[in-house]
Amino acid sequence: MKTILFALLLILSFPVLSFTYAYKGHIEDKEITLYLSTVKAFWVDKDDHKQIQHVLSYDCLLMDSCDEVSQQTSLKLYDDKDIYFDNNDNRPKMKNSISYFKFNHSGQTLFNQTLIGYWFDGKKNQQYPVKLQKQFEISDEADDEFDRLELLQADSLDKLYFTAVLSKQKKEKVKLVGINVYAKSNHQLLQKIQNLNYSYNQFNSIYLEDINFDGKLDLAIKKYASSARIGANYDYYINDKGKFIATNLWGSDIYFNPKDKSATGQKNCYDYNEKQQRVLTTIQSIYHYQKYKYINIKNSCQFKNMDTQEYRKCNDNEYNACLLNRNNIIRENPHVIGEDNILYKNMVWYKGKFIDGVVDDE
């Protein structure tokens, strides 16, 4: 609960700013990477075999003013473990033995090529000099461009961690083009998931869930930015001994049923008919799990008039209209589609047949 409250405070305190930085350097003999963004700050010890992310809180959180942080010339980042939420005062407070980073800069802004300051260890009451070099910057500025930057993800497994592979062209949005899988013990690259074209979700492009009921966490890749689409839209991969296999499951809010080892994806399309009555079309795709694969066994479509309570099967026009709805589709060119319109690989159902589809999420 404390982390959620702090995150909300920080998001609300950055009205227009959007940035993500990665800096690398040392605390004594530890080689660390420090990640900073509008929604999160943390550091990781390269030689830590667990790759624990040490979450930090901006000092401006405690002062209720995070405006223009990127323009400041000094910054404190407190160890989140040493901050607690005082329910009586309804605000975050610090323990007496708190640890923190402090950085100063004499230039125009703080987040230049080098961060210079110190790490204060509150438990040891000891201060250590810190000098960090910028590794990369991710920005949504129109003229910025970069190719295949790797951003560490918040979720990880006991022996594996994940990075989001990001690219951006001038005048375009930041895109998630891949996910890389690494061993925590030695940072060896174990797998590349490539040829993605999804939205940028900072440190939360993935989450982990057991979708095949074997007790092992599987991989879900977020397709869109939060709240960009109705329902949860993920690309699912099954964990087969540390190798992640694509499922090609279709639909939003996919439900995984452990009783019969099935998965059900659906799409809800709300509209008005010619009488201005509210209507709902629901398409469902049902899959059964067998040997690290989900096999599509049935598709169905139901039509409901929400004003008259009429309920029946869809006709072909209603089915196709729902498939083409809510995907930013260029109807004159149905080959350009959004991700949740893809049924299998790059094929889409259109006017009674499958056609080639090209992902386009703008």
C-alpha positions in Angstrom: 0.0 0.0 0.0 2.9 2.4 0.8 4.5 1.8 -2.6 1.2 2.5 -4.4 0.6 5.8 -2.5 4.2 7.0 -3.2 3.8 6.1 -6.9 0.6 8.0 -7.1 2.1 11.1 -5.4 5.0 11.1 -7.7 2.9 10.7 -10.9 0.7 13.5 -9.8 3.7 15.7 -9.0 5.1 15.5 -12.6 2.5 17.3 -14.7 4.2 17.2 -18.1 7.7 15.8 -17.6 8.5 12.4 -19.1 12.0 10.9 -18.9 13.9 7.7 -18.2 17.6 7.8 -17.5 20.2 5.0 -16.7 23.5 5.8 -15.0 26.4 3.5 -14.2 29.2 3.8 -11.7 30.4 2.5 -8.3 29.6 2.6 -4.6 33.0 1.5 -3.1 33.7 -1.7 -5.0 30.1 -2.3 -6.1 29.3 -1.6 -9.8 25.8 -0.3 -9.9 23.2 1.0 -12.4 20.8 3.7 -11.3 17.5 4.1 -13.1 15.5 7.3 -12.9 12.1 8.1 -14.3 8.9 10.1 -13.6 7.3 7.0 -12.0 10.2 5.0 -10.5 13.8 5.2 -9.2 16.0 2.3 -8.2 19.5 0.9 -8.3 20.9 -2.6 -9.0 24.2 -4.1 -8.0 25.8 -5.8 -11.1 27.3 -8.7 -9.0 24.2 -9.4 -7.0 23.1 -12.8 -8.2 19.5 -12.0 -7.1 19.6 -8.7 -9.0 17.5 -7.0 -6.3 16.1 -3.7 -7.4 16.6 -1.2 -4.5 13.7 1.1 -4.8 14.3 4.8 -4.1 12.0 7.8 -3.3 12.6 11.3 -4.6 13.1 13.8 -1.8 10.5 16.1 -3.3 7.9 13.5 -2.4 8.4 14.4 1.3 8.1 18.1 0.4 5.0 17.6 -1.7 6.7 19.4 -4.7 8.3 17.5 -7.6 7.8 20.2 -10.2 10.6 20.5 -12.7 12.9 17.9 -11.1 14.9 17.6 -14.3 15.8 21.3 -14.0 17.1 21.1 -10.4 20.8 21.2 -9.6 20.6 18.9 -6.6 18.7 15.7 -5.8 18.2 13.3 -2.9 17.0 9.8 -3.4 16.0 8.0 -0.2 16.0 4.2 0.3 12.4 3.3 0.1 12.8 0.7 2.9 13.5 3.6 5.3 10.3 5.5 4.5 7.0 4.7 6.1 3.5 6.2 5.8 2.2 8.0 8.9 -1.5 7.4 9.0 -2.0 10.1 11.6 -0.4 12.8 9.5 -1.5 11.1 6.2 2.0 11.6 4.7 5.3 9.7 4.2 8.0 10.1 6.8 11.6 8.9 7.2 13.3 6.7 9.8 16.2 8.2 11.7 18.7 5.8 10.2 17.7 6.4 6.5 20.1 5.8 3.6 20.1 8.0 0.6 21.9 9.3 -2.5 22.7 12.9 -2.9 23.8 14.4 -6.2 24.8 18.0 -7.0 25.6 19.7 -10.3 27.0 23.1 -11.1 25.7 23.1 -14.7 22.3 24.1 -16.1 20.5 20.9 -15.2 21.1 17.9 -12.9 20.7 15.0 -15.4 23.7 15.7 -17.6 26.3 13.1 -18.7 27.7 12.7 -15.2 26.1 12.5 -11.8 28.4 13.4 -8.9 27.5 13.0 -5.2 27.6 10.4 -2.5 25.7 7.5 -1.0 25.0 7.8 2.8 24.5 4.4 4.5 22.2 5.2 7.5 22.8 1.9 9.2 26.6 2.3 9.2 26.5 6.1 9.5 29.0 6.1 6.6 29.3 8.3 3.5 30.7 7.0 0.2 31.5 9.1 -2.9 29.6 8.3 -6.1 30.3 9.2 -9.7 27.9 7.9 -12.3 28.0 8.1 -16.1 24.9 8.3 -18.2 24.3 5.2 -20.3 21.2 6.3 -22.1 18.1 8.5 -22.0 14.6 7.6 -23.2 12.5 10.6 -24.1 9.2 11.1 -26.0 10.4 14.4 -27.6 9.4 14.5 -31.2 12.9 14.9 -32.6 14.6 12.2 -30.5 15.6 8.9 -32.0 17.3 5.8 -30.8 17.7 2.1 -31.7 17.3 -0.9 -29.5 17.9 0.5 -26.1 17.5 -2.0 -23.3 15.5 -1.0 -20.2 15.5 -3.3 -17.2 12.0 -4.5 -16.2 10.5 -4.5 -12.7 9.4 -8.2 -12.7 11.8 -11.0 -12.7 12.1 -14.8 -12.0 14.5 -16.4 -9.4 17.2 -17.0 -12.0 16.1 -14.7 -14.9 15.6 -11.0 -15.5 14.1 -9.2 -18.5 14.8 -6.1 -20.5 12.5 -4.2 -22.8 14.1 -3.5 -26.2 13.0 0.0 -27.3 13.4 2.0 -30.5 12.2 5.4 -31.7 12.2 7.2 -35.0 11.9 11.0 -35.3 8.3 12.3 -35.1 7.2 8.9 -33.9 6.4 7.3 -30.6 8.7 5.1 -28.5 8.0 1.4 -29.5 8.6 -1.9 -27.7 10.4 -4.0 -30.4 11.6 -6.9 -28.3 12.1 -8.5 -24.9 15.5 -10.0 -23.9 15.9 -12.7 -21.3 19.1 -12.8 -19.2 20.6 -15.1 -16.5 20.9 -13.3 -13.2 24.1 -15.3 -12.2 26.3 -14.1 -15.1 24.1 -11.7 -17.3 24.3 -14.2 -20.2 21.7 -13.4 -22.9 19.5 -16.5 -23.1 16.7 -15.5 -25.4 15.5 -12.7 -27.7 11.8 -12.2 -28.4 11.9 -10.0 -31.5 9.8 -8.3 -34.2 7.3 -6.8 -31.7 5.6 -3.5 -32.4 3.9 -2.6 -29.1 3.6 0.5 -26.9 6.1 1.8 -24.4 5.3 1.0 -20.8 8.6 2.0 -19.1 9.6 -0.6 -16.4 6.3 -2.5 -16.8 6.2 -3.9 -20.3 6.0 -7.4 -18.8 4.4 -9.2 -16.0 4.6 -12.9 -14.9 1.7 -15.3 -14.4 1.3 -19.1 -14.5 -1.0 -19.6 -17.5 -0.5 -23.3 -18.0 -0.9 -24.5 -14.4 2.5 -26.1 -13.9 3.6 -24.0 -11.0 6.0 -22.0 -13.1 5.6 -18.3 -14.0 5.1 -17.5 -17.6 5.6 -14.3 -19.5 3.0 -11.7 -20.5 4.0 -8.7 -22.7 1.8 -5.7 -22.5 0.7 -4.5 -26.0 -0.6 -1.1 -25.3 0.0 1.8 -23.0 -2.2 1.7 -19.8 -5.8 2.6 -20.5 -5.2 2.8 -24.3 -7.6 0.0 -24.9 -10.6 -1.5 -23.2 -9.5 -4.6 -21.2 -6.1 -6.1 -20.6 -4.2 -6.9 -23.8 -1.1 -9.1 -23.5 1.0 -11.3 -25.7 1.5 -14.6 -23.7 4.6 -16.9 -23.7 4.8 -20.2 -21.9 7.9 -20.9 -19.8 9.4 -24.2 -21.0 12.5 -24.8 -18.8 13.5 -21.1 -19.1 12.6 -20.9 -22.8 9.5 -18.8 -23.6 7.2 -20.1 -26.3 4.6 -17.9 -28.0 1.0 -18.9 -27.5 -0.7 -16.7 -30.2 -3.7 -16.3 -27.9 -6.3 -13.8 -29.1 -8.5 -11.4 -27.2 -8.7 -9.0 -24.3 -9.0 -10.0 -20.6 -7.9 -13.6 -21.3 -9.2 -16.0 -18.6 -7.2 -19.0 -17.8 -9.2 -21.9 -16.2 -7.2 -24.4 -14.2 -10.1 -26.8 -13.9 -10.2 -27.8 -17.6 -6.8 -26.2 -18.6 -8.5 -23.8 -21.0 -8.1 -20.1 -22.0 -10.8 -17.8 -23.2 -10.2 -14.5 -24.9 -12.9 -12.1 -25.9 -13.6 -8.8 -27.4 -16.6 -6.6 -26.5 -17.9 -4.0 -29.0 -20.4 -1.4 -27.9 -22.4 0.5 -30.4 -25.8 2.0 -31.4 -28.2 0.5 -34.0 -30.2 2.5 -36.5 -32.9 3.0 -33.7 -30.2 4.5 -31.5 -30.5 1.5 -29.1 -27.5 0.3 -27.2 -26.1 -2.9 -28.6 -23.2 -5.2 -27.5 -21.3 -7.7 -29.7 -19.1 -10.2 -27.9 -16.6 -12.4 -29.7 -15.0 -15.3 -27.8 -12.1 -17.6 -28.7 -11.7 -20.8 -26.6 -8.4 -22.6 -26.4 -7.3 -25.9 -24.7 -3.8 -26.4 -23.4 -1.7 -29.4 -24.6 2.1 -29.9 -24.3 3.2 -26.2 -24.0 0.6 -25.1 -26.7 -2.8 -23.5 -26.6 -5.0 -24.9 -29.4 -8.0 -23.0 -30.6 -11.1 -25.2 -30.5 -14.0 -22.8 -30.9 -14.9 -19.2 -31.8 -18.3 -17.8 -31.0 -20.1 -14.5 -31.3 -23.2 -13.2 -29.3 -25.2 -10.1 -30.0 -27.2 -8.3 -27.3 -29.6 -5.4 -27.5 -29.1 -3.8 -24.1 -32.3 -1.8 -24.4 -34.7 -4.5 -25.5 -32.7 -7.4 -23.9 -32.7 -9.3 -27.2 -30.0 -11.9 -27.1 -28.9 -14.1 -30.1 -26.0 -15.2 -32.2 -24.2 -12.6 -34.4 -24.7 -12.5 -38.1 -21.6 -12.2 -40.3 -21.9 -8.4 -40.6 -22.0 -8.0 -36.8 -19.1 -10.4 -36.3 -16.9 -8.7 -38.9 -17.8 -5.2 -37.7 -16.7 -6.2 -34.1 -13.4 -7.6 -35.4 -12.7 -4.3 -37.2 -13.9 -2.1 -34.3 -11.6 -0.2 -31.8 -8.4 -0.9 -33.6 -7.6 2.4 -35.4 -8.2 0.5 -38.6 -8.1 2.2 -41.9 -11.3 0.7 -43.3 -10.3 1.4 -46.9 -7.1 -0.6 -46.2 -8.2 -3.5 -43.9 -4.6 -5.0 -44.0 -3.6 -2.3 -41.5 -4.9 -3.5 -38.1 -4.3 -3.2 -34.4 -2.9 -6.1 -32.4 -6.0 -7.3 -30.7 -7.5 -7.9 -34.2 -4.9 -10.6 -35.0 -6.3 -14.1 -34.6 -3.2 -16.1 -35.6 0.2 -14.8 -36.3 -0.4 -12.0 -38.9 -3.8 -13.2 -40.2 -7.1 -11.4 -39.6 -10.7 -12.4 -40.3 -12.3 -9.9 -42.8 -15.5 -10.3 -44.7 -15.6 -14.0 -44.3 -12.0 -14.9 -44.9 -8.5 -14.6 -43.5 -6.2 -11.9 -45.0 -2.7 -10.7 -44.2 -2.5 -8.1 -41.5 0.1 -5.5 -40.5 0.3 -4.3 -36.9 -0.3 -0.6 -36.5 -0.8 0.8 -33.0 -0.7 4.6 -33.0 
